[in-house]
Amino acid sequence: MKKSLSSRLHIISLGCSKNLIDSEVMGGQACASGMTIADSPHDADVVIVNTCGFIQPAKEEALEFILALVEEKKKPGRNLKLVVAGCLAQRYGKELLAEIPEVDLYVGTGEVGRIAKHLQSLNTTKPRRAAVVSKPDFLMTAQHERLLSSTSATAYLKISDGCSNCCAYCAIPSIRGSARSRQPDDILWEAQKLAARGIKEIILIGQDTTAYGRDLKNRPKLSDLLSDLASVSGVRWLRLLYTHPAHITTDILEVMADHEKICRYIDLPIQ
C-alpha cells in the first residue's frame, strides 16, 4: 500500500499557460496522494517551482524565485523541501544541481506524471538530491485530475504537447519533445469535465495547435475537433491559441465562422 503524503504543498508556476496546466496536473496528483495546498510558500513543507527555460528573462525570473526559496530553507527551524520542475530543469537540470545544491530535487518536463512518486521520495530518512531529466514525452489525459489554479469561469485545455517544427531559433523540441496530440475523445471528455465544474470559456493550447492530429494514425483534424467541442453543453466560448501561420487552413476558418461559440480570434506569431 502506498504511503499517503500529509505535507503542505505550494506550487509556483512560471512561464506560459502550457506550464500552468502541468502545475495543475502536479497539484492534482499531490492532492490525490494526501497532500494539502498551502496558499503561501511560507506556510508550506514542500514548494515546487515549475519553471520556464525558453528565453533569458524567463530563466532569470526562475532563478530569482529559486534563490529566494533557498534563503527560506536556511531559516532556523525551517524544514522546507524545494523542488524545481519544468523547462529550466529539463534544459539545465544537471548543471543546476551542481550550481544550486540546496535544491532537494530537480525534475524535468517528462516527470510531470510521476510527481507524486518524487514527492514521496523526499520523505525518506536520507533523501538523495538528484536531477531527474528523462525523455520529454509526458502527455496528459483527461484521467489526470487538475487542481485548477483560478476560480474564474475560464480554463485552458491542452490538446497537444511538444513540437516538431524544429525552427532554428527555438529550443522547444529539445525541452518539450516532438509533437504529441491527444485523442479527440479524450479532449472532449476533459472539456465535459471542465464544463461540469462551471467552466464557460475553454482556451485551447499546445506548442502548435494547428499541427494537431498530424502525428496520430487516424489523422484527426483540428477543424473537426473544434466543431465537436462547440457541441459541449455548458461551454459558451472556445478560443484557439498558439496557432502557426503556415498551418492555418481554410477548414479551420470555416468552422470558426460556422459556430458562434468559437471566438473570432487567432493567436499566432509573426517572426
Phi and psi restraints in degrees (value plus and minus 20) as a CYANA .aco file:
   2 LYS   PHI     -91.6   -51.6
   2 LYS   PSI     115.5   155.5
   3 LYS   PHI     -94.1   -54.1
   3 LYS   PSI     110.3   150.3
   4 SER   PHI     -97.8   -57.8
   4 SER   PSI     133.6   173.6
   5 LEU   PHI    -116.8   -76.8
   5 LEU   PSI     113.0   153.0
   6 SER   PHI    -136.1   -96.1
   6 SER   PSI     -11.5    28.5
   7 SER   PHI     -94.8   -54.8
   7 SER   PSI     143.8   183.8
   8 ARG   PHI    -116.0   -76.0
   8 ARG   PSI     109.6   149.6
   9 LEU   PHI    -137.0   -97.0
   9 LEU   PSI     117.7   157.7
  10 HIS   PHI    -144.3  -104.3
  10 HIS   PSI     114.6   154.6
  11 ILE   PHI    -136.2   -96.2
  11 ILE   PSI     106.6   146.6
  12 ILE   PHI    -125.3   -85.3
  12 ILE   PSI      96.3   136.3
  13 SER   PHI    -126.6   -86.6
  13 SER   PSI      99.1   139.1
  14 LEU   PHI    -131.1   -91.1
  14 LEU   PSI     138.2   178.2
  15 GLY   PHI      68.3   108.3
  15 GLY   PSI    -163.5  -123.5
  16 CYS   PHI    -106.2   -66.2
  16 CYS   PSI     156.0   196.0
  17 SER   PHI     -87.1   -47.1
  17 SER   PSI     -46.7    -6.7
  18 LYS   PHI     -87.0   -47.0
  18 LYS   PSI     -58.3   -18.3
  19 ASN   PHI     -87.3   -47.3
  19 ASN   PSI     -56.1   -16.1
  20 LEU   PHI     -80.7   -40.7
  20 LEU   PSI     -61.6   -21.6
  21 ILE   PHI     -84.2   -44.2
  21 ILE   PSI     -60.0   -20.0
  22 ASP   PHI     -78.9   -38.9
  22 ASP   PSI     -59.9   -19.9
  23 SER   PHI     -84.1   -44.1
  23 SER   PSI     -60.7   -20.7
  24 GLU   PHI     -86.1   -46.1
  24 GLU   PSI     -57.1   -17.1
  25 VAL   PHI     -87.3   -47.3
  25 VAL   PSI     -63.4   -23.4
  26 MET   PHI     -83.0   -43.0
  26 MET   PSI     -59.7   -19.7
  27 GLY   PHI     -83.7   -43.7
  27 GLY   PSI     -60.5   -20.5
  28 GLY   PHI     -83.4   -43.4
  28 GLY   PSI     -61.9   -21.9
  29 GLN   PHI     -87.0   -47.0
  29 GLN   PSI     -60.3   -20.3
  30 ALA   PHI     -82.9   -42.9
  30 ALA   PSI     -63.6   -23.6
  31 CYS   PHI     -85.3   -45.3
  31 CYS   PSI     -57.9   -17.9
  32 ALA   PHI     -84.5   -44.5
  32 ALA   PSI     -43.8    -3.8
  33 SER   PHI    -108.7   -68.7
  33 SER   PSI     -19.6    20.4
  34 GLY   PHI      87.0   127.0
  34 GLY   PSI     -21.7    18.3
  35 MET   PHI     -98.2   -58.2
  35 MET   PSI     137.3   177.3
  36 THR   PHI    -134.5   -94.5
  36 THR   PSI     137.7   177.7
  37 ILE   PHI    -116.2   -76.2
  37 ILE   PSI     108.9   148.9
  38 ALA   PHI    -117.2   -77.2
  38 ALA   PSI     119.4   159.4
  39 ASP   PHI     -93.0   -53.0
  39 ASP   PSI     -42.0    -2.0
  40 SER   PHI    -154.4  -114.4
  40 SER   PSI     127.0   167.0
  41 PRO   PHI     -82.0   -42.0
  41 PRO   PSI     -44.8    -4.8
  42 HIS   PHI     -90.6   -50.6
  42 HIS   PSI     -39.1     0.9
  43 ASP   PHI    -122.1   -82.1
  43 ASP   PSI     -15.2    24.8
  44 ALA   PHI    -120.9   -80.9
  44 ALA   PSI     132.3   172.3
  45 ASP   PHI    -110.9   -70.9
  45 ASP   PSI     -47.8    -7.8
  46 VAL   PHI    -154.0  -114.0
  46 VAL   PSI     115.0   155.0
  47 VAL   PHI    -143.4  -103.4
  47 VAL   PSI     109.5   149.5
  48 ILE   PHI    -125.4   -85.4
  48 ILE   PSI     105.3   145.3
  49 VAL   PHI    -123.6   -83.6
  49 VAL   PSI      87.6   127.6
  50 ASN   PHI    -111.3   -71.3
  50 ASN   PSI      88.3   128.3
  51 THR   PHI    -117.4   -77.4
  51 THR   PSI     140.7   180.7
  52 CYS   PHI    -125.9   -85.9
  52 CYS   PSI     121.4   161.4
  53 GLY   PHI    -152.8  -112.8
  53 GLY   PSI       8.2    48.2
  54 PHE   PHI    -107.3   -67.3
  54 PHE   PSI     -75.8   -35.8
  55 ILE   PHI    -136.8   -96.8
  55 ILE   PSI     142.3   182.3
  56 GLN   PHI     -78.1   -38.1
  56 GLN   PSI     -66.8   -26.8
  57 PRO   PHI     -79.4   -39.4
  57 PRO   PSI     -54.8   -14.8
  58 ALA   PHI     -88.3   -48.3
  58 ALA   PSI     -58.7   -18.7
  59 LYS   PHI     -82.9   -42.9
  59 LYS   PSI     -63.8   -23.8
  60 GLU   PHI     -84.7   -44.7
  60 GLU   PSI     -60.6   -20.6
  61 GLU   PHI     -81.2   -41.2
  61 GLU   PSI     -64.6   -24.6
  62 ALA   PHI     -81.4   -41.4
  62 ALA   PSI     -64.3   -24.3
  63 LEU   PHI     -84.2   -44.2
  63 LEU   PSI     -55.1   -15.1
  64 GLU   PHI     -82.6   -42.6
  64 GLU   PSI     -64.7   -24.7
  65 PHE   PHI     -84.0   -44.0
  65 PHE   PSI     -64.3   -24.3
  66 ILE   PHI     -81.2   -41.2
  66 ILE   PSI     -67.6   -27.6
  67 LEU   PHI     -87.0   -47.0
  67 LEU   PSI     -54.4   -14.4
  68 ALA   PHI     -84.6   -44.6
  68 ALA   PSI     -58.3   -18.3
  69 LEU   PHI     -94.3   -54.3
  69 LEU   PSI     -49.3    -9.3
  70 VAL   PHI     -80.9   -40.9
  70 VAL   PSI     -60.3   -20.3
  71 GLU   PHI     -85.6   -45.6
  71 GLU   PSI     -56.7   -16.7
  72 GLU   PHI     -82.5   -42.5
  72 GLU   PSI     -59.8   -19.8
  73 LYS   PHI     -81.2   -41.2
  73 LYS   PSI     -50.6   -10.6
  74 LYS   PHI    -100.6   -60.6
  74 LYS   PSI     -27.5    12.5
  75 LYS   PHI     -84.5   -44.5
  75 LYS   PSI     122.4   162.4
  76 PRO   PHI     -76.1   -36.1
  76 PRO   PSI     111.6   151.6
  77 GLY   PHI      57.6    97.6
  77 GLY   PSI     -17.9    22.1
  78 ARG   PHI    -109.5   -69.5
  78 ARG   PSI      98.4   138.4
  79 ASN   PHI    -129.8   -89.8
  79 ASN   PSI      44.7    84.7
  80 LEU   PHI    -112.5   -72.5
  80 LEU   PSI     114.4   154.4
  81 LYS   PHI    -121.7   -81.7
  81 LYS   PSI     111.1   151.1
  82 LEU   PHI    -137.3   -97.3
  82 LEU   PSI     103.9   143.9
  83 VAL   PHI    -138.2   -98.2
  83 VAL   PSI     109.3   149.3
  84 VAL   PHI    -128.9   -88.9
  84 VAL   PSI     100.2   140.2
  85 ALA   PHI    -140.7  -100.7
  85 ALA   PSI     157.7   197.7
  86 GLY   PHI      70.1   110.1
  86 GLY   PSI    -178.1  -138.1
  87 CYS   PHI     -88.1   -48.1
  87 CYS   PSI     -58.3   -18.3
  88 LEU   PHI     -85.4   -45.4
  88 LEU   PSI     -60.7   -20.7
  89 ALA   PHI     -86.6   -46.6
  89 ALA   PSI     -57.7   -17.7
  90 GLN   PHI     -85.3   -45.3
  90 GLN   PSI     -58.7   -18.7
  91 ARG   PHI    -102.7   -62.7
  91 ARG   PSI     -56.0   -16.0
  92 TYR   PHI    -152.5  -112.5
  92 TYR   PSI       4.2    44.2
  93 GLY   PHI     -74.0   -34.0
  93 GLY   PSI     -68.6   -28.6
  94 LYS   PHI     -85.7   -45.7
  94 LYS   PSI     -60.5   -20.5
  95 GLU   PHI     -86.3   -46.3
  95 GLU   PSI     -60.1   -20.1
  96 LEU   PHI     -86.3   -46.3
  96 LEU   PSI     -56.6   -16.6
  97 LEU   PHI     -78.6   -38.6
  97 LEU   PSI     -58.1   -18.1
  98 ALA   PHI     -96.6   -56.6
  98 ALA   PSI     -55.6   -15.6
  99 GLU   PHI    -103.5   -63.5
  99 GLU   PSI     -56.0   -16.0
 100 ILE   PHI    -148.2  -108.2
 100 ILE   PSI      55.0    95.0
 101 PRO   PHI     -91.1   -51.1
 101 PRO   PSI     -29.4    10.6
 102 GLU   PHI     -88.6   -48.6
 102 GLU   PSI     -40.7    -0.7
 103 VAL   PHI     -90.5   -50.5
 103 VAL   PSI     113.1   153.1
 104 ASP   PHI     -95.0   -55.0
 104 ASP   PSI     -52.9   -12.9
 105 LEU   PHI    -177.4  -137.4
 105 LEU   PSI     114.6   154.6
 106 TYR   PHI    -130.2   -90.2
 106 TYR   PSI     108.9   148.9
 107 VAL   PHI    -151.7  -111.7
 107 VAL   PSI     113.0   153.0
 108 GLY   PHI    -101.3   -61.3
 108 GLY   PSI    -197.3  -157.3
 109 THR   PHI     -87.6   -47.6
 109 THR   PSI     -42.4    -2.4
 110 GLY   PHI     -96.2   -56.2
 110 GLY   PSI     -26.4    13.6
 111 GLU   PHI    -124.1   -84.1
 111 GLU   PSI     -12.5    27.5
 112 VAL   PHI     -75.8   -35.8
 112 VAL   PSI     -63.1   -23.1
 113 GLY   PHI     -92.4   -52.4
 113 GLY   PSI     -29.2    10.8
 114 ARG   PHI    -136.3   -96.3
 114 ARG   PSI       0.7    40.7
 115 ILE   PHI     -84.9   -44.9
 115 ILE   PSI     -54.8   -14.8
 116 ALA   PHI     -81.6   -41.6
 116 ALA   PSI     -59.8   -19.8
 117 LYS   PHI     -83.3   -43.3
 117 LYS   PSI     -62.2   -22.2
 118 HIS   PHI     -86.9   -46.9
 118 HIS   PSI     -59.4   -19.4
 119 LEU   PHI     -86.3   -46.3
 119 LEU   PSI     -55.5   -15.5
 120 GLN   PHI     -81.8   -41.8
 120 GLN   PSI     -57.0   -17.0
 121 SER   PHI     -84.4   -44.4
 121 SER   PSI     -42.2    -2.2
 122 LEU   PHI     -91.5   -51.5
 122 LEU   PSI     -36.2     3.8
 123 ASN   PHI    -109.6   -69.6
 123 ASN   PSI     -21.2    18.8
 124 THR   PHI     -88.8   -48.8
 124 THR   PSI     142.4   182.4
 125 THR   PHI     -78.8   -38.8
 125 THR   PSI     -64.5   -24.5
 126 LYS   PHI    -149.0  -109.0
 126 LYS   PSI      57.3    97.3
 127 PRO   PHI     -81.7   -41.7
 127 PRO   PSI     119.7   159.7
 128 ARG   PHI    -119.1   -79.1
 128 ARG   PSI     102.9   142.9
 129 ARG   PHI     -83.9   -43.9
 129 ARG   PSI     117.8   157.8
 130 ALA   PHI    -175.1  -135.1
 130 ALA   PSI     142.8   182.8
 131 ALA   PHI    -139.9   -99.9
 131 ALA   PSI      90.1   130.1
 132 VAL   PHI    -119.8   -79.8
 132 VAL   PSI      78.0   118.0
 133 VAL   PHI    -138.5   -98.5
 133 VAL   PSI      76.5   116.5
 134 SER   PHI    -122.4   -82.4
 134 SER   PSI    -198.5  -158.5
 135 LYS   PHI     -79.1   -39.1
 135 LYS   PSI     110.5   150.5
 136 PRO   PHI     -99.3   -59.3
 136 PRO   PSI      55.3    95.3
 137 ASP   PHI    -142.7  -102.7
 137 ASP   PSI      -7.9    32.1
 138 PHE   PHI     -87.2   -47.2
 138 PHE   PSI     116.6   156.6
 139 LEU   PHI    -158.1  -118.1
 139 LEU   PSI      95.3   135.3
 140 MET   PHI     -87.7   -47.7
 140 MET   PSI     139.7   179.7
 141 THR   PHI    -152.3  -112.3
 141 THR   PSI     155.2   195.2
 142 ALA   PHI     -86.3   -46.3
 142 ALA   PSI     -35.5     4.5
 143 GLN   PHI     -95.9   -55.9
 143 GLN   PSI     -36.6     3.4
 144 HIS   PHI     -99.8   -59.8
 144 HIS   PSI      92.1   132.1
 145 GLU   PHI     -89.3   -49.3
 145 GLU   PSI     118.2   158.2
 146 ARG   PHI    -131.2   -91.2
 146 ARG   PSI     115.1   155.1
 147 LEU   PHI    -111.7   -71.7
 147 LEU   PSI      74.1   114.1
 148 LEU   PHI     -79.2   -39.2
 148 LEU   PSI     111.8   151.8
 149 SER   PHI    -104.5   -64.5
 149 SER   PSI     -29.3    10.7
 150 SER   PHI    -144.9  -104.9
 150 SER   PSI     129.1   169.1
 151 THR   PHI    -117.2   -77.2
 151 THR   PSI     -13.0    27.0
 152 SER   PHI     -97.2   -57.2
 152 SER   PSI     159.0   199.0
 153 ALA   PHI    -112.9   -72.9
 153 ALA   PSI      -5.0    35.0
 154 THR   PHI    -135.5   -95.5
 154 THR   PSI     119.6   159.6
 155 ALA   PHI    -166.2  -126.2
 155 ALA   PSI     130.2   170.2
 156 TYR   PHI    -105.5   -65.5
 156 TYR   PSI     131.1   171.1
 157 LEU   PHI    -154.8  -114.8
 157 LEU   PSI      96.5   136.5
 158 LYS   PHI    -106.4   -66.4
 158 LYS   PSI      94.9   134.9
 159 ILE   PHI    -111.3   -71.3
 159 ILE   PSI     -35.5     4.5
 160 SER   PHI    -179.8  -139.8
 160 SER   PSI     150.3   190.3
 161 ASP   PHI    -163.0  -123.0
 161 ASP   PSI     142.0   182.0
 162 GLY   PHI      53.3    93.3
 162 GLY   PSI     154.2   194.2
 163 CYS   PHI    -172.5  -132.5
 163 CYS   PSI     119.8   159.8
 164 SER   PHI    -134.3   -94.3
 164 SER   PSI      -6.6    33.4
 165 ASN   PHI     -92.0   -52.0
 165 ASN   PSI     -52.4   -12.4
 166 CYS   PHI      32.7    72.7
 166 CYS   PSI      29.3    69.3
 167 CYS   PHI     -86.4   -46.4
 167 CYS   PSI     125.5   165.5
 168 ALA   PHI     -82.3   -42.3
 168 ALA   PSI     -49.4    -9.4
 169 TYR   PHI    -110.5   -70.5
 169 TYR   PSI     -21.7    18.3
 170 CYS   PHI    -138.6   -98.6
 170 CYS   PSI     115.5   155.5
 171 ALA   PHI    -118.7   -78.7
 171 ALA   PSI     -18.5    21.5
 172 ILE   PHI     -76.9   -36.9
 172 ILE   PSI     -65.1   -25.1
 173 PRO   PHI     -77.6   -37.6
 173 PRO   PSI     -53.4   -13.4
 174 SER   PHI     -98.1   -58.1
 174 SER   PSI     -43.2    -3.2
 175 ILE   PHI    -111.2   -71.2
 175 ILE   PSI     -60.9   -20.9
 176 ARG   PHI    -128.1   -88.1
 176 ARG   PSI     -29.0    11.0
 177 GLY   PHI      67.9   107.9
 177 GLY   PSI    -198.8  -158.8
 178 SER   PHI     -94.9   -54.9
 178 SER   PSI     145.4   185.4
 179 ALA   PHI     -82.4   -42.4
 179 ALA   PSI     112.3   152.3
 180 ARG   PHI    -157.5  -117.5
 180 ARG   PSI      97.0   137.0
 181 SER   PHI    -118.6   -78.6
 181 SER   PSI     122.9   162.9
 182 ARG   PHI     -99.6   -59.6
 182 ARG   PSI     133.9   173.9
 183 GLN   PHI     -88.6   -48.6
 183 GLN   PSI     123.7   163.7
 184 PRO   PHI     -74.8   -34.8
 184 PRO   PSI     -62.5   -22.5
 185 ASP   PHI     -82.3   -42.3
 185 ASP   PSI     -56.3   -16.3
 186 ASP   PHI     -87.9   -47.9
 186 ASP   PSI     -59.7   -19.7
 187 ILE   PHI     -85.8   -45.8
 187 ILE   PSI     -62.5   -22.5
 188 LEU   PHI     -82.7   -42.7
 188 LEU   PSI     -59.4   -19.4
 189 TRP   PHI     -81.8   -41.8
 189 TRP   PSI     -64.0   -24.0
 190 GLU   PHI     -85.6   -45.6
 190 GLU   PSI     -58.8   -18.8
 191 ALA   PHI     -80.4   -40.4
 191 ALA   PSI     -60.2   -20.2
 192 GLN   PHI     -86.0   -46.0
 192 GLN   PSI     -59.1   -19.1
 193 LYS   PHI     -84.4   -44.4
 193 LYS   PSI     -60.3   -20.3
 194 LEU   PHI     -85.3   -45.3
 194 LEU   PSI     -62.0   -22.0
 195 ALA   PHI     -81.8   -41.8
 195 ALA   PSI     -58.8   -18.8
 196 ALA   PHI     -86.1   -46.1
 196 ALA   PSI     -41.9    -1.9
 197 ARG   PHI    -110.5   -70.5
 197 ARG   PSI     -14.4    25.6
 198 GLY   PHI      75.8   115.8
 198 GLY   PSI     -12.1    27.9
 199 ILE   PHI     -94.1   -54.1
 199 ILE   PSI     110.5   150.5
 200 LYS   PHI    -126.1   -86.1
 200 LYS   PSI     -49.1    -9.1
 201 GLU   PHI    -140.7  -100.7
 201 GLU   PSI     105.5   145.5
 202 ILE   PHI    -132.6   -92.6
 202 ILE   PSI     107.5   147.5
 203 ILE   PHI    -128.6   -88.6
 203 ILE   PSI      95.9   135.9
 204 LEU   PHI    -103.7   -63.7
 204 LEU   PSI     110.5   150.5
 205 ILE   PHI    -156.1  -116.1
 205 ILE   PSI     143.8   183.8
 206 GLY   PHI     156.2   196.2
 206 GLY   PSI     152.1   192.1
 207 GLN   PHI     -84.4   -44.4
 207 GLN   PSI     -58.0   -18.0
 208 ASP   PHI    -166.4  -126.4
 208 ASP   PSI      74.0   114.0
 209 THR   PHI     -85.3   -45.3
 209 THR   PSI     -48.9    -8.9
 210 THR   PHI     -96.7   -56.7
 210 THR   PSI     -26.6    13.4
 211 ALA   PHI    -112.7   -72.7
 211 ALA   PSI     -13.1    26.9
 212 TYR   PHI     -75.4   -35.4
 212 TYR   PSI     114.8   154.8
 213 GLY   PHI      66.9   106.9
 213 GLY   PSI     -32.8     7.2
 214 ARG   PHI     -86.0   -46.0
 214 ARG   PSI     -43.1    -3.1
 215 ASP   PHI    -111.9   -71.9
 215 ASP   PSI     -28.0    12.0
 216 LEU   PHI    -112.3   -72.3
 216 LEU   PSI     129.4   169.4
 217 LYS   PHI     -82.1   -42.1
 217 LYS   PSI     -59.3   -19.3
 218 ASN   PHI    -103.5   -63.5
 218 ASN   PSI     -22.2    17.8
 219 ARG   PHI      27.9    67.9
 219 ARG   PSI      34.8    74.8
 220 PRO   PHI     -81.8   -41.8
 220 PRO   PSI     129.6   169.6
 221 LYS   PHI    -121.8   -81.8
 221 LYS   PSI     123.8   163.8
 222 LEU   PHI     -80.4   -40.4
 222 LEU   PSI     -57.2   -17.2
 223 SER   PHI     -82.3   -42.3
 223 SER   PSI     -60.3   -20.3
 224 ASP   PHI     -87.6   -47.6
 224 ASP   PSI     -59.5   -19.5
 225 LEU   PHI     -81.7   -41.7
 225 LEU   PSI     -64.4   -24.4
 226 LEU   PHI     -80.1   -40.1
 226 LEU   PSI     -63.1   -23.1
 227 SER   PHI     -82.2   -42.2
 227 SER   PSI     -62.7   -22.7
 228 ASP   PHI     -86.6   -46.6
 228 ASP   PSI     -61.0   -21.0
 229 LEU   PHI     -85.3   -45.3
 229 LEU   PSI     -50.8   -10.8
 230 ALA   PHI     -86.5   -46.5
 230 ALA   PSI     -36.7     3.3
 231 SER   PHI    -111.2   -71.2
 231 SER   PSI     -23.3    16.7
 232 VAL   PHI     -89.9   -49.9
 232 VAL   PSI     103.1   143.1
 233 SER   PHI     -87.1   -47.1
 233 SER   PSI     116.5   156.5
 234 GLY   PHI      77.3   117.3
 234 GLY   PSI     -43.1    -3.1
 235 VAL   PHI    -105.7   -65.7
 235 VAL   PSI     107.2   147.2
 236 ARG   PHI    -121.7   -81.7
 236 ARG   PSI     -48.7    -8.7
 237 TRP   PHI    -157.7  -117.7
 237 TRP   PSI     121.2   161.2
 238 LEU   PHI    -142.6  -102.6
 238 LEU   PSI     115.9   155.9
 239 ARG   PHI    -152.1  -112.1
 239 ARG   PSI     120.0   160.0
 240 LEU   PHI    -131.5   -91.5
 240 LEU   PSI      98.9   138.9
 241 LEU   PHI    -132.3   -92.3
 241 LEU   PSI     148.5   188.5
 242 TYR   PHI      35.9    75.9
 242 TYR   PSI      26.9    66.9
 243 THR   PHI    -105.8   -65.8
 243 THR   PSI     147.7   187.7
 244 HIS   PHI    -141.2  -101.2
 244 HIS   PSI     110.1   150.1
 245 PRO   PHI     -79.2   -39.2
 245 PRO   PSI     -47.4    -7.4
 246 ALA   PHI    -100.2   -60.2
 246 ALA   PSI     -32.2     7.8
 247 HIS   PHI    -134.7   -94.7
 247 HIS   PSI     -16.7    23.3
 248 ILE   PHI     -91.8   -51.8
 248 ILE   PSI     104.8   144.8
 249 THR   PHI    -137.5   -97.5
 249 THR   PSI     143.2   183.2
 250 THR   PHI     -80.2   -40.2
 250 THR   PSI     -59.3   -19.3
 251 ASP   PHI     -85.6   -45.6
 251 ASP   PSI     -50.6   -10.6
 252 ILE   PHI     -86.5   -46.5
 252 ILE   PSI     -65.0   -25.0
 253 LEU   PHI     -85.0   -45.0
 253 LEU   PSI     -57.8   -17.8
 254 GLU   PHI     -85.9   -45.9
 254 GLU   PSI     -61.9   -21.9
 255 VAL   PHI     -89.7   -49.7
 255 VAL   PSI     -51.3   -11.3
 256 MET   PHI     -85.8   -45.8
 256 MET   PSI     -57.1   -17.1
 257 ALA   PHI     -93.3   -53.3
 257 ALA   PSI     -48.4    -8.4
 258 ASP   PHI    -101.0   -61.0
 258 ASP   PSI     -41.6    -1.6
 259 HIS   PHI    -139.1   -99.1
 259 HIS   PSI     101.0   141.0
 260 GLU   PHI     -85.2   -45.2
 260 GLU   PSI     -47.6    -7.6
 261 LYS   PHI     -86.9   -46.9
 261 LYS   PSI     -46.5    -6.5
 262 ILE   PHI    -104.9   -64.9
 262 ILE   PSI      96.5   136.5
 263 CYS   PHI     -83.6   -43.6
 263 CYS   PSI     121.2   161.2
 264 ARG   PHI     -97.7   -57.7
 264 ARG   PSI      54.0    94.0
 265 TYR   PHI    -173.2  -133.2
 265 TYR   PSI     108.4   148.4
 266 ILE   PHI    -150.0  -110.0
 266 ILE   PSI     105.4   145.4
 267 ASP   PHI    -121.3   -81.3
 267 ASP   PSI      97.5   137.5
 268 LEU   PHI    -170.5  -130.5
 268 LEU   PSI     132.1   172.1
 269 PRO   PHI    -103.7   -63.7
 269 PRO   PSI     126.7   166.7
 270 ILE   PHI    -144.1  -104.1
 270 ILE   PSI      86.7   126.7
